[in-house]
Amino acid sequence: MNPRFLAVNIDCNFDYSFETERLAAAGIELVPRKAVTEDEIIRACADADAVILEGAKTPMTARVIAALPRCQVIAKYAVGVDNIDVGAATAAGIVVANAADYCTEEVSDHAVALLLASARKVMSMDRFVRRGEWAGFTKAQPLRRVSQLTLGLVGLGRIARATARKMAGFQMRILAADPYVAGPTAEGGIEIVPLDQLLRESDLISIHVPLGAETRGLIGETAFRSMKPTAIVVNTSRGPVVDQEALIRALREKWIGGAALDVVAEEPLPASSPLRDFDQVILTPHTGADSVDSMKHVRRTVVESVSAALTGYWPPFPVNPKVAPRSGLKPWSEFRQP
């Protein structure tokens, strides 16, 4: 079969045999063309009907998008699309598709693990025992019953709701702040409150917002100063949502009790970062979304997104659903993968 369409992957981070086979069945040729800069991406994708990317920093800027005359869809192996100029894509009639649900279980599992490890001070205990000590830990770091704590969710999307569902088994009070969620309560008895109230009243604060102009630096000095001195901040969303310098100061000056971070402002975390020195901080290397199962899921979603968009259907998770696409698209519910 001669391919009718060309899809270009510009990040080229792993083997694409699965994608190549499935896309070929839909008449789409997948070609990896490693491109890093704007100029390289423009050259690599000049003849592409679809552009596929993985990286959080790959610059899909307005300039790049303006140079994609044939492109109908930009698909990303991720939830976050802050490195794609979605407004420019929308103006150009290009559908942007992400994999919105691929790691909901993994990231919420990771958030729960960090919340419980922080509440029970698991890592501090581990270091305490490894130093050859045994008795006296709880006198230095008093523990609270988890059911007596209040959990605050900053954002109430898929991952936050999954986190709440899992933490509800501990019979905690659960608050959430999300400007896009109305009403006094949400499913599962979650109390919807203003962000400032959540920050004041929560013992555990778990961040679940996308990175954008409204959320960059959202949790900064004012937020930290309003928290309880025993509060723990958990971030499994994006590093720049938290003002890292303010966080370091909050930890150093004991405005808060600790933090657990799967994401940081600069990744990898520099060896010189003070975050490495705090006993009350848990660090993981941006692996909250990782599992064999989530990787299968995201690859399948990207294939479905590209196949659907190029054969006349909406992808499952359009980021810009109000776009006027370059070619008319039928509902995703009617799509059948070849």
C-alpha positions as CSV (number, residue, x, y, z in Angstrom):
1,M,0.0,0.0,0.0
2,N,1.4,3.4,-1.0
3,P,1.0,5.7,2.0
4,R,-1.4,8.6,1.6
5,F,0.0,10.6,4.5
6,L,3.3,11.4,6.2
7,A,3.7,11.6,10.0
8,V,7.0,12.9,11.3
9,N,8.3,12.2,14.8
10,I,10.8,15.0,15.8
11,D,12.0,13.7,19.2
12,C,13.0,10.1,18.3
13,N,13.4,8.9,21.9
14,F,12.6,5.2,21.5
15,D,11.7,2.4,19.0
16,Y,8.5,3.1,17.0
17,S,7.8,-0.4,15.6
18,F,4.3,-0.5,17.1
19,E,3.4,3.0,15.8
20,T,4.9,2.3,12.4
21,E,2.9,-0.9,11.9
22,R,-0.4,0.5,13.1
23,L,-0.1,3.8,11.2
24,A,0.9,2.0,8.0
25,A,-2.4,0.0,8.2
26,A,-4.2,3.4,8.0
27,G,-2.1,4.5,5.0
28,I,0.2,6.7,7.1
29,E,4.0,6.5,6.8
30,L,5.9,7.3,10.1
31,V,9.3,8.9,9.6
32,P,11.6,9.8,12.6
33,R,13.5,13.0,11.9
34,K,15.4,14.2,14.9
35,A,14.9,18.0,15.2
36,V,15.7,20.2,18.2
37,T,15.7,23.8,17.1
38,E,12.9,25.8,15.4
39,D,14.8,25.8,12.1
40,E,15.4,22.0,12.3
41,I,11.8,21.3,13.0
42,I,10.6,23.5,10.1
43,R,12.9,21.6,7.7
44,A,12.0,18.2,9.1
45,C,8.2,18.8,9.0
46,A,7.7,20.9,5.9
47,D,6.0,17.9,4.1
48,A,4.3,16.4,7.2
49,D,0.6,15.8,7.5
50,A,1.1,15.1,11.2
51,V,3.8,16.1,13.7
52,I,4.5,13.8,16.7
53,L,6.6,14.9,19.7
54,E,7.4,13.8,23.2
55,G,9.6,16.4,24.8
56,A,8.5,19.0,27.2
57,K,10.8,21.6,25.7
58,T,10.5,20.8,22.0
59,P,9.7,24.3,20.6
60,M,6.4,24.0,18.7
61,T,6.2,27.8,18.5
62,A,4.0,30.1,16.4
63,R,6.9,30.4,13.9
64,V,7.2,26.7,13.5
65,I,3.5,26.2,13.2
66,A,3.2,28.9,10.5
67,A,5.7,26.8,8.4
68,L,3.6,23.6,8.4
69,P,1.5,24.0,5.3
70,R,0.3,20.4,5.2
71,C,0.0,19.6,8.9
72,Q,-3.5,18.6,10.1
73,V,-2.6,17.4,13.6
74,I,0.1,17.8,16.2
75,A,0.1,14.9,18.6
76,K,2.1,14.6,21.9
77,Y,3.1,11.6,24.0
78,A,2.0,13.5,27.2
79,V,-0.7,15.3,29.0
80,G,1.0,18.7,29.2
81,V,1.2,20.8,26.0
82,D,2.7,24.0,27.3
83,N,5.6,23.8,24.7
84,I,3.0,23.9,21.9
85,D,1.6,27.2,20.9
86,V,-2.0,25.9,20.9
87,G,-3.4,29.4,19.9
88,A,-1.2,29.5,16.8
89,A,-2.2,25.9,15.9
90,T,-5.9,26.8,16.3
91,A,-5.5,29.9,14.1
92,A,-3.9,27.7,11.5
93,G,-6.6,25.0,11.6
94,I,-4.3,22.4,13.1
95,V,-5.7,20.0,15.8
96,V,-3.5,19.5,18.8
97,A,-4.0,16.2,20.5
98,N,-2.6,14.9,23.8
99,A,-2.9,11.7,25.7
100,A,-5.0,13.1,28.5
101,D,-5.7,9.9,30.4
102,Y,-2.7,7.7,29.8
103,C,-1.1,8.1,33.3
104,T,-4.0,9.0,35.5
105,E,-3.5,5.9,37.6
106,E,0.3,6.1,37.8
107,V,0.5,9.8,38.8
108,S,-2.3,9.5,41.3
109,D,-0.6,6.4,42.7
110,H,2.7,8.3,42.9
111,A,0.9,11.3,44.6
112,V,-0.6,8.9,47.2
113,A,2.7,7.3,47.8
114,L,4.4,10.7,48.4
115,L,1.5,11.9,50.6
116,L,1.6,8.9,52.8
117,A,5.4,8.7,52.9
118,S,5.4,12.4,54.0
119,A,2.6,12.0,56.5
120,R,4.3,9.0,58.1
121,K,7.8,10.5,57.6
122,V,9.0,7.2,56.0
123,M,12.1,8.6,54.3
124,S,13.2,10.5,57.5
125,M,12.8,7.3,59.5
126,D,14.7,5.3,56.9
127,R,17.6,7.8,57.1
128,F,17.3,7.7,60.9
129,V,17.8,4.0,61.1
130,R,20.6,3.9,58.5
131,R,22.5,6.3,60.7
132,G,22.5,3.6,63.4
133,E,19.7,5.1,65.5
134,W,16.5,3.5,66.7
135,A,14.7,5.1,69.6
136,G,13.5,8.7,69.9
137,F,12.5,9.5,66.4
138,T,8.8,10.3,67.1
139,K,9.8,12.7,69.9
140,A,11.8,14.7,67.4
141,Q,9.2,14.4,64.6
142,P,5.7,13.9,66.1
143,L,3.3,11.9,63.9
144,R,-0.4,12.5,63.3
145,R,-3.1,10.0,62.6
146,V,-3.7,10.3,58.8
147,S,-7.5,10.3,59.2
148,Q,-7.2,13.4,61.3
149,L,-5.4,15.3,58.6
150,T,-6.9,17.5,55.9
151,L,-5.8,17.0,52.3
152,G,-5.9,19.9,49.9
153,L,-6.0,19.3,46.1
154,V,-4.8,22.3,44.0
155,G,-6.7,21.5,40.8
156,L,-9.4,18.9,40.3
157,G,-8.8,17.2,37.0
158,R,-8.5,13.5,36.2
159,I,-5.4,12.9,38.3
160,A,-6.6,14.9,41.3
161,R,-9.9,13.1,41.3
162,A,-8.1,9.7,41.2
163,T,-5.9,10.8,44.1
164,A,-9.0,11.9,46.1
165,R,-10.7,8.5,45.4
166,K,-7.6,6.6,46.7
167,M,-7.0,8.9,49.7
168,A,-10.7,8.8,50.7
169,G,-10.1,5.4,52.1
170,F,-8.2,7.0,55.0
171,Q,-11.3,9.0,56.0
172,M,-9.6,12.3,55.6
173,R,-11.3,15.6,55.0
174,I,-10.5,16.5,51.4
175,L,-10.6,20.1,50.0
176,A,-10.1,21.2,46.4
177,A,-9.5,24.5,44.7
178,D,-10.2,24.8,41.0
179,P,-11.6,27.8,39.2
180,Y,-13.2,25.6,36.7
181,V,-15.2,23.5,39.2
182,A,-18.4,25.1,40.7
183,G,-20.5,24.1,43.7
184,P,-19.8,23.5,47.3
185,T,-18.9,19.9,46.9
186,A,-17.8,17.5,44.1
187,E,-18.1,13.8,43.8
188,G,-16.8,11.8,46.7
189,G,-17.6,14.5,49.2
190,I,-14.7,16.8,48.2
191,E,-15.2,20.3,49.5
192,I,-14.7,23.0,46.9
193,V,-13.1,26.0,48.5
194,P,-11.0,29.1,47.5
195,L,-7.3,28.5,47.1
196,D,-6.4,30.7,50.1
197,Q,-8.7,28.7,52.4
198,L,-7.2,25.4,51.1
199,L,-3.7,26.6,51.8
200,R,-4.6,27.7,55.4
201,E,-6.5,24.6,56.4
202,S,-4.7,21.7,54.7
203,D,-2.1,19.5,56.3
204,L,-1.2,17.9,53.0
205,I,-1.3,19.9,49.8
206,S,-1.1,18.0,46.5
207,I,-0.7,20.0,43.3
208,H,-2.5,18.9,40.1
209,V,-2.6,21.8,37.7
210,P,-1.3,22.1,34.1
211,L,1.6,24.6,33.5
212,G,0.4,27.8,31.9
213,A,0.5,31.5,32.3
214,E,-2.0,31.3,35.1
215,T,-0.3,28.6,37.1
216,R,3.4,29.4,36.6
217,G,4.7,30.2,40.1
218,L,1.2,29.7,41.5
219,I,2.6,28.3,44.8
220,G,5.0,31.0,45.8
221,E,6.0,33.0,48.9
222,T,2.5,34.3,49.7
223,A,1.1,30.7,49.4
224,F,3.9,29.2,51.6
225,R,3.5,31.9,54.3
226,S,-0.2,31.2,54.5
227,M,0.3,27.4,55.1
228,K,0.5,25.6,58.5
229,P,4.1,25.3,59.8
230,T,3.5,21.5,59.6
231,A,2.1,21.5,56.1
232,I,3.6,19.2,53.5
233,V,3.5,20.2,49.8
234,V,3.5,17.4,47.2
235,N,4.0,18.3,43.5
236,T,3.5,15.7,40.8
237,S,2.3,18.2,38.1
238,R,5.0,20.5,36.6
239,G,8.0,22.0,38.4
240,P,7.5,25.7,37.5
241,V,4.0,25.7,39.1
242,V,6.0,26.0,42.4
243,D,8.3,29.0,42.9
244,Q,11.4,26.9,43.7
245,E,13.4,29.7,45.4
246,A,10.4,30.5,47.6
247,L,10.0,26.8,48.4
248,I,13.7,26.6,49.5
249,R,13.3,29.6,51.7
250,A,10.0,28.2,53.2
251,L,11.9,25.0,54.0
252,R,15.0,26.7,55.3
253,E,13.0,29.1,57.5
254,K,10.4,26.4,58.5
255,W,7.3,28.2,57.2
256,I,6.2,24.7,56.2
257,G,6.9,21.1,57.4
258,G,8.3,19.6,54.2
259,A,7.8,18.8,50.6
260,A,7.7,15.8,48.2
261,L,8.6,16.5,44.6
262,D,8.5,14.4,41.5
263,V,9.0,17.5,39.4
264,V,11.3,20.5,39.8
265,A,11.9,23.8,38.0
266,E,15.1,22.6,36.4
267,E,15.4,18.9,35.4
268,P,17.5,17.0,36.0
269,L,17.8,18.6,39.5
270,P,21.3,20.3,39.7
271,A,23.8,18.6,42.0
272,S,24.1,21.9,43.8
273,S,20.4,22.3,44.6
274,P,19.6,23.0,48.3
275,L,16.6,20.7,47.9
276,R,19.0,17.8,48.1
277,D,20.0,18.8,51.6
278,F,16.7,19.0,53.5
279,D,15.8,15.9,55.5
280,Q,12.1,16.7,55.3
281,V,12.1,16.6,51.4
282,I,11.4,13.6,49.3
283,L,12.7,13.7,45.7
284,T,11.8,11.4,42.8
285,P,13.1,11.9,39.2
286,H,9.9,12.9,37.3
287,T,8.8,9.2,37.1
288,G,5.2,9.6,38.4
289,A,3.8,8.7,35.0
290,D,6.0,5.8,34.4
291,S,4.9,2.2,34.1
292,V,5.0,-0.5,31.4
293,D,1.2,-0.1,31.2
294,S,1.2,3.7,30.8
295,M,3.7,3.5,28.0
296,K,1.5,1.0,26.1
297,H,-1.4,3.3,26.7
298,V,0.2,6.5,25.5
299,R,1.6,4.9,22.4
300,R,-1.8,3.5,21.5
301,T,-3.4,6.9,22.1
302,V,-0.9,8.7,19.9
303,V,-1.5,6.2,17.1
304,E,-5.3,6.6,17.4
305,S,-5.0,10.4,17.5
306,V,-2.9,10.6,14.3
307,S,-4.9,7.9,12.5
308,A,-8.2,9.5,13.3
309,A,-7.2,13.0,12.4
310,L,-5.7,12.0,9.1
311,T,-8.6,9.8,8.1
312,G,-11.3,12.3,8.9
313,Y,-12.2,11.9,12.6
314,W,-11.6,13.9,15.7
315,P,-8.8,12.4,17.9
316,P,-9.9,11.2,21.4
317,F,-8.4,14.1,23.3
318,P,-8.3,17.3,21.3
319,V,-6.7,20.1,23.3
320,N,-8.3,22.8,21.0
321,P,-11.8,21.3,20.3
322,K,-13.1,24.6,19.0
323,V,-10.5,24.7,16.2
324,A,-11.9,24.9,12.6
325,P,-9.8,22.0,11.2
326,R,-8.2,22.1,7.8
327,S,-10.2,19.1,6.8
328,G,-13.7,18.3,8.2
329,L,-13.7,15.8,11.0
330,K,-16.4,13.3,12.1
331,P,-16.9,12.4,15.8
332,W,-14.3,10.3,17.5
333,S,-17.1,7.9,18.5
334,E,-17.4,6.9,14.9
335,F,-13.7,6.1,14.4
336,R,-12.5,2.6,14.1
337,Q,-8.8,1.8,14.1
338,P,-7.7,-0.2,11.1
